[in-house]
């Protein structure tokens, strides 16, 4: 026997499937996850990453021409 979801294919084609309830549950779940994020801790991590990037940036600029030579040889 057909599943209730597949019984009326014309309605599904014309109006889409009924996923509104699932979407609302996913939105609530996402909202709960976002509210549990510690923004101060995250910003400290971003600051640390940017500090490390600023320290490594000169080395990356020196290595870039060398990598370009290797790319040209291949």
KEKE-3310 file (N, C-alpha, C; in steps of 0.2 Angstrom, whole numbers, plus 5000, padded with zeros to 4 digits):
npx = (5004:5002:5012:5006:5012:5015:5004:4996:5003:5001:4997:5009:5018:5013:5011:5022:5031:5026:5036:5037:5035:5046:5056:5054:5057:5070:5075:5073:5081:5094:5094:5095:5107:5115:5113:5120:5133:5148:5152:5162:5173:5174:5178:5190:5198:5197:5205:5217:5220:5222:5232:5243:5243:5247:5260:5266:5264:5275:5284:5276:5275:5288:5290:5281:5286:5295:5287:5280:5290:5291:5278:5279:5288:5281)
npy = (4994:5012:5025:5037:5050:5049:5047:5057:5063:5074:5085:5086:5090:5102:5110:5107:5097:5093:5100:5109:5109:5101:5109:5120:5114:5111:5124:5129:5120:5125:5138:5136:5130:5141:5150:5144:5147:5153:5169:5178:5169:5164:5175:5178:5167:5170:5182:5177:5169:5179:5186:5176:5174:5187:5186:5176:5180:5188:5177:5169:5177:5177:5164:5162:5166:5156:5145:5148:5146:5132:5128:5132:5124:5112)
npz = (5000:4997:5005:5016:5013:4999:4992:4986:4973:4964:4972:4980:4970:4965:4976:4985:4997:5014:5024:5033:5047:5051:5047:5056:5068:5066:5065:5078:5085:5080:5084:5098:5099:5094:5104:5114:5112:5118:5116:5120:5122:5110:5102:5108:5103:5090:5090:5094:5083:5073:5078:5077:5063:5059:5064:5056:5043:5037:5034:5026:5015:5010:5006:4996:4983:4980:4980:4969:4959:4959:4955:4942:4936:4936)
capx = (5000:5006:5013:5002:5016:5016:4997:4994:5009:5000:4998:5016:5021:5010:5012:5028:5029:5025:5042:5037:5036:5053:5060:5053:5061:5078:5077:5073:5087:5099:5093:5097:5115:5118:5112:5124:5140:5151:5155:5169:5178:5175:5182:5197:5201:5198:5210:5223:5222:5224:5239:5247:5243:5251:5267:5268:5263:5281:5287:5272:5277:5295:5289:5277:5290:5298:5282:5279:5295:5289:5272:5280:5291:5276)
capy = (5000:5018:5029:5043:5055:5048:5046:5063:5066:5080:5090:5087:5093:5108:5114:5105:5093:5097:5100:5115:5107:5099:5115:5124:5110:5112:5131:5129:5117:5129:5144:5133:5129:5147:5153:5141:5149:5158:5174:5180:5164:5164:5181:5177:5163:5174:5187:5173:5167:5184:5187:5171:5176:5193:5184:5172:5183:5189:5171:5167:5182:5175:5157:5162:5166:5149:5140:5149:5142:5125:5127:5133:5118:5106)
capz = (5000:4997:5011:5015:5009:4992:4990:4982:4970:4961:4977:4981:4964:4964:4982:4988:5003:5020:5028:5037:5054:5052:5046:5062:5073:5065:5067:5085:5087:5078:5089:5104:5098:5094:5111:5119:5111:5122:5111:5122:5121:5102:5100:5111:5099:5083:5091:5094:5076:5069:5080:5074:5056:5058:5065:5051:5037:5033:5032:5020:5009:5008:5003:4990:4976:4980:4978:4962:4955:4959:4951:4935:4934:4935)
cpx = (5004:5006:5008:5005:5016:5009:4995:5000:5007:5000:5005:5019:5019:5012:5018:5026:5029:5031:5042:5038:5043:5057:5060:5057:5068:5080:5077:5079:5093:5099:5096:5105:5118:5118:5117:5132:5142:5155:5161:5174:5180:5180:5189:5201:5202:5204:5217:5225:5225:5231:5244:5248:5248:5259:5270:5268:5270:5284:5283:5274:5284:5295:5286:5281:5293:5293:5280:5283:5293:5283:5274:5284:5287:5272)
cpy = (5006:5021:5035:5049:5055:5047:5051:5066:5073:5086:5091:5091:5100:5113:5112:5100:5096:5096:5106:5114:5105:5105:5120:5121:5111:5120:5132:5126:5122:5135:5142:5133:5136:5151:5150:5143:5154:5163:5177:5176:5164:5169:5181:5172:5166:5179:5183:5171:5173:5186:5183:5173:5182:5191:5180:5175:5185:5182:5168:5171:5180:5168:5157:5162:5159:5144:5141:5146:5135:5123:5128:5127:5112:5107)
cpz = (5000:5003:5010:5012:5002:4989:4985:4979:4967:4966:4979:4976:4964:4970:4987:4994:5009:5025:5033:5044:5055:5052:5053:5068:5072:5066:5074:5088:5086:5083:5096:5104:5098:5100:5116:5118:5115:5117:5114:5121:5114:5100:5102:5106:5092:5084:5091:5087:5072:5071:5077:5067:5055:5059:5060:5044:5033:5030:5025:5014:5006:5004:4997:4984:4975:4977:4971:4957:4954:4955:4944:4932:4932:4929)
residu = (UNK:UNK:UNK:UNK:UNK:UNK:UNK:UNK:UNK:UNK:UNK:UNK:UNK:UNK:UNK:UNK:UNK:UNK:UNK:UNK:UNK:UNK:UNK:UNK:UNK:UNK:UNK:UNK:UNK:UNK:UNK:UNK:UNK:UNK:UNK:UNK:UNK:UNK:UNK:UNK:UNK:UNK:UNK:UNK:UNK:UNK:UNK:UNK:UNK:UNK:UNK:UNK:UNK:UNK:UNK:UNK:UNK:UNK:UNK:UNK:UNK:UNK:UNK:UNK:UNK:UNK:UNK:UNK:UNK:UNK:UNK:UNK:UNK:UNK)
# end
